[in-house]
């Protein structure tokens, strides 16, 4: 298994898919270290250790390359979420980028406006996203939301719910600034540590649960997803609205 994982790492490395390659190198090295511990043949141990040393050196080189891309504002990672895939709750998707220095967040999504479960981009999803920010490890102080007004009678309900979320966040020392635009189309989330995450479906990439008491209703990690693509960028300066 270790050899196959490292082989995959090398293939990804050659294809310049460095982020994925690094993960495979790290997994492969861990597996090979377990093999070394279980091997009694000293000659084999020596060969394994030589290979592990080579892979570790390459993994460190890739780490440095990725870090330089981040510093130069050229980092790009793409995650493909398959239809009906699970394990992509907000914590899983965003936690890597919510470092302790994050204090300000921008959410740009034209459909943070419907409440009922069948709707797309529901306000409930935005609330769940805010709950994740409250839990940390970051110390968010300000959230900026740019969305569009709901239509007809839905506007008053939209405003009422957003105001309730705003008041609730204030209890945790977080300010929610809300702006509306009739021309907004892009969907992206930005953190003031330089990370930008673009999700094809915005925050609403989950399928509707089968029932209020079905697995995945409360825990988004267990809820099936709609197919979508997540693009992650790192820039030196986060654009402000």
Secondary structure, DSSP 8 states (H G I E B T S, - for coil): -HHHHHHHHHHHHHTT-HHHHHHHHHHHHHHHHHHHHH---HHHHHHHHHHHHHHHHHHHHHHHHHHHHHHTT-EEEEEEE-TT-----HHHHHGGG--TT--EEEEE-TTTTB-STTSSSBHHHHHHHHHHHHH-SS---EEEEEE----TTHHHHHHHHHHHHHHHHHTTT-EEEEEE-SS----EEEETTSEEEEETTTT--B---SSTTSTTSS-GGGS-B--EEEEEEE-SS----
